[in-house]
């Protein structure tokens, strides 16, 4: 599974919910059928995965079994030992699995998902890009920017970017504050343009910071500036930075109170 789908449990699995179906509740307690007396399970998993690779893997395991169709979703029927396991990909980050003999639990999970997700549009900005948010992020934001749509009066760009892109920003705390921002562009040419502009601005800022540090150098500020990185990965540009704990403590610390001037002694009456 890991080799053929590229899925890594420690990195990609975010949430798992498991329901236990007891034999009495499922009506599987047939006399002489040892497997029927076992509990069965229905599960829902929220994770990051490659849909094409997962579908190819499920088709391989199905061994020619007919794919069920329920409410515009495919249900893969996979024979495992003496039972049939049903698997349905509900969305770009959610998968439902059930090994109950009947299709009732699987249909119930699909119905419930459709009920919750129904009012939302078919394509949602958060639904499409939330899987790109790193696991454990304390704060995250997703925004779409196009120069023609989001420009300020006078054609000024609020983000200063030359191309349209969808931005996914996040912050995680791992002893220091790890900042990450990914810009998803329409193609590698746009990503290259954005990368070159960002790299040039970063170079100018570092040169300015280097001159300023000659008079007053703060090691935490210098560490923050040095940690800023920008890299192109095909059609996206990734910005990363690490905020030291000392920088956070200084930013949250109360400013020192000014020293109070001494109160002059009252004049003595002769």
N, C-alpha and C positions, 0 to 999 in steps of 0.2 A: 504493500500500500504506500509506504513512504517513498520507495524508489520510483514507482510509476506515477505518483501524483505530485511529488515534491512537497508533500505536507509534513510539517514538523510540529509535533504536539506542543513542545515547550514554547515555540514561537507563535504558532498560528491559532491554537485553540483558546477561545476567550470565555465561553460559557457552555455549560452542559446541564440539561434537565432530564431526569430519568423517572419514569413511572413504572411501578411494579404491578403486574397483573397476576393476582393469585389464581390458582386453578379453579377454585369455587366461583370466582367472579367471572372468569372467562368461559366456564362451562367445558373445560378441557379434561376434566377428571374422569375419563372413560376407564372402565375396568380392563385391566390387562395392558394398558398403554402407559408405560413408565414415563415416557416423555411428556404425555399429556398432563401428568401430575406435577410437572415442574412449573415454577412461575415464569411468566413471559414479560418482556420489557418493551416499552416504547420510549424513545429518546428524541430530544431536539438539541442540536449543536449549533452554536454561533461561532464562526471561525473565518479565517482568511484562507481561501483556496482558489485554485485554478479550475474553473468550471469545465473547460474542455477536457483537461486531463482526468478530472473526477468522473465525467460522463463516460469517457473511454474505458476507464477502469471498471465502472459499474456494468457496462455492456459486456465486458469480458467475463465478469463473474456471473452474469445472468445466464450464460450458456444457452442462448437461443430462446429463453423464456419470453413470452409476450409481454411487452411493456404496456401497463395499464395507463389509461388516460382519465384523469379526474380533475375537473375544474381548470382546464388548460394547463395542467401539470403532468409530467411523466412520472409514473411510479415503477421503479425497477424491481422486478421479482427475482430474488437471488436464492437458490436452494442451498441451504446449509444443514448438513446432516439430515435430520428427519423433520425439518421445518422450513418454512418459506419466510425469508427476510425481505421486507419491503423498504425501499429507500426512495425519498423524494427530495429534490433540490427546491426549496421554497423560494429562495432569493439568492442574491449574490453572496450572502454571508450566513445563510441558515439552511440546515439540512435536517430532515426528519427520518427516523428509522424505527421500525417496529417488526418484531418477530412473532406477533400474535397470529393465530391461525386465520382469523378473518380479517377483512379489510377495514372493519369498523374504526379501530384506533387511528389508523393512518388517515382515513377520510376525516375523522374528527379533528386531527391536528391541522390538516389542510383547511378545513372549514374555519377553524379558529384563527389561523393565520390570515386568511382572506378577510375575515371579519375585522381584525385589528388593522390590517394594512389597506383595506378597501378604500377609505376616504382619501388616502394619499394619492397623488398623481402616479401614473405608471412609471415615470422616470423622475426621481427625486435627487436633488443635488447631494443631500446627506446620505441617501441610500446608496448612491453610486460611488461615493468617495469615502464614506466612513470606514470601510475596510482598510484604507491606507493610514488611518490613525494608529500610531504605535500602541501596543498593549501597555497599560499602566499609566497612560497620560492623565495628568491631573486636570489640565485645561486643553481644549482643542477648539479649532475654528475652521470652517470651510466656507470659502467665498469664491465667486466667479467674477472675473474682471475682463472687460473688453474695452479697448481705448475709445471706440466710438460710442459705447453705451454708458460708460461710467466716468466720462471726462467732466471736469469742472468747467465753469465759465472761463472763456479764453482758451479752451482746448488744453487746459493744464491737466496733467495726469496725477490722480491722488496717490498712486503707487509708483509712479515714475517708470513704469514698464512699457516697452515698445510693442508688445504682442499680447493677444488675448490668452488668458490662462485661467485654470482653476487652482486655487491655492489651498493647501491643507497644512495648517500650522498646529503645533502641539508642544507641550512642555511636560517633562517627566523629572522627578526628583530621585537621584541615585547617589546621594551624598553631596552632589552638586546639582544645579538646575540645568538639564539638557534641553535645549531649544532646537526644534527641527521645523523646517518649512519647505514643502515641496510644491513646485509650480508645474502643473500638467498642461503642456501646450498642444497645439494641433499637429506638430511634426518636429523632426530633428532640426530643420532650418530655423524655426521659431525658437526652439530651445537654445540653439547656438547663439542667436542674436541676444536673447535674454542673458545667457551665461556671460557673454563678452561684456555686455554693459555692466552687469553686476560685478564682475571681476575688476573692471576698470575703476568703478566707484569704490570698491573695497581697497584697491591699491592706493587711491588718493587719500582715503580716510586713514589708512595705516601710516602713510607718509606724514600726514598732519599730526597724528597721534604721536609719532616718533619724535617730531620736533617739540611738541608740547611736553613730552615726558622728560626732556632734558632739564627742565626747570623744576617740575614737580612730578615725580614718578610714583604712582601707586601700583604695587605689585598685583593687586586683584584686578584693577582696570586693565593693566597690560596683559594679564592672563586671559581676560575676557576677549580683548581685541585679537590676541594671537590665536584664540580658539575658533574664530569665525572662518568657516570654510564654505566654498561654493563649488559644486561639481555638476557636470552634465551627465545624465544617464538616458541616452537616446532622446525621447521626446519630452523628458522632464528635467528640471533643474532643482537640485537639492541644496538647501542652505542649512548649516548646522552651527551651533555655538554652545559653549559651556560656561555657565555663570558660576564662579566660585562661591563657596559658602561665605567667605569673608566679605565678598561684595554685597551679598544679600543682607548680611548682618549690618553692614555700614548703611545700606539704603534704608533699612527699617529702624535704625537706631535714632533716638531722639536727638535733635541738635543740642549742643552744649549751651547751657544757660550763660548769658553774659555775666561777668563778675560785677557784683553790686558795688557802687562807689561808696566809700566811707561817709557816714553821716557826720557833718561837722558838729563839734560840741557847742552847746548854747553859750552865748556870750555872758560872762559874769558881770553882775552889777557892781560897780565900784562902791 
